[in-house]
C-alpha cells in the first residue's frame, strides 16, 4: 500500500473521531442547563 494513502487515511480517521468527540461534547454541554458564572 502507498504510505501516503495510509497516512491520509489515518489522518482523516483521526480528524473524524475528533470531530465526533467535539460534537458529542457540545451536545453534552447544551443538553444540561448551565449558567455563565
C-alpha positions, 0 to 999 in steps of 0.5 A, a space after each residue: 500500500 502507498 504510505 501516503 494513502 495510509 497516512 491520509 487515511 489515518 489522518 482523516 480517521 483521526 480528524 473524524 473521531 475528533 470531530 465526533 468527540 467535539 460534537 458529542 461534547 457540545 451536545 453534552 454541554 447544551 443538553 444540561 442547563 448551565 449558567 455563565 458564572 
